[in-house]
Amino acid sequence: MAPAPEQGGAPAQGGQGGPEEQIAQMAQQIIEQLGPEAAAMLAQMIMQMLQGAAQQAPQGQPVYAKRGGKLVLINRR
């Protein structure tokens, strides 16, 4: 018996889209199971966690954020 195809299309070829594709698939599952409001709340919580981690980065380590499709340096310690 052949395995069922994955939701969200065919897997990426050549390693392209790896983590981003996995996140997109997980987000789609959350939207289907819990609804878009729950997915939005989860995304907001993740962003807050990431921002907190960026503020707690070790001194001397550059911290970047994505702004307008570009990565910008957000600390200059």
N, C-alpha and C positions, 0 to 999 in steps of 0.2 A: 504494500500500500504506500503511495507517495505521500510525503508530508504536505500539509496544507500550506498554501502561499502566505507569506507575511502580509499583514495589513500595511497599507501605505506604499505599496509598489515593490519593485524588485530591489534587492540589496545593492548598495553602492559598489561600483566596480573600481578596482585599483586603489582602494582605501580612501576614496574621496567621500567627504561628508560624514565620516565616522561618528564622532560624538554628537555632532549637530543632528544627524539623521536619527540617532537613538533618542535624543531629547524630543525631536519632533514626533516620533512615534509614541513616546510616553505621554506627551502633551495631548495627542489625539485620543489616547485611551482614557486619560483623565476627563477630557471633555465629554467623551461618549458615556462614561460611567457616572460622573458626578455633575456634569453640566459646565457651561462656560464660566459661570460666576465662581465656582470652586477653583477652576483652572486659573482664573485671573487672580484670585486671592493667593493661591500657591505661588504664582509667578512673582507677585508683590513681596511675599515673604522671602523668597529666594533672593530677590534683588536687595532687600534690606540686609540679609545675611552676608551677601557678597560685599556690600558697601561697608559693613562693620568689619569684615575681614581685611578690606583694603586699608581701613583706618588703623588697624592693629598690625600692619605689616612691619617686619623688623626694620629698624632704622638702617638706611643705606641701600635698601632694596627699592628700586623704582616701582611705582604703582601706576597702572594705566587704566583708563576707562574708555568706553566706546562712545563717541559723540559724533552724531551725524555721519555714521559709517566710517569714521576714522578713529584710530587709537591715539589718545593724547595722554601725556604724562600728567598725573594729577598730584604728585608730590615731588618736591625738590629738596630733599633733606641733605 
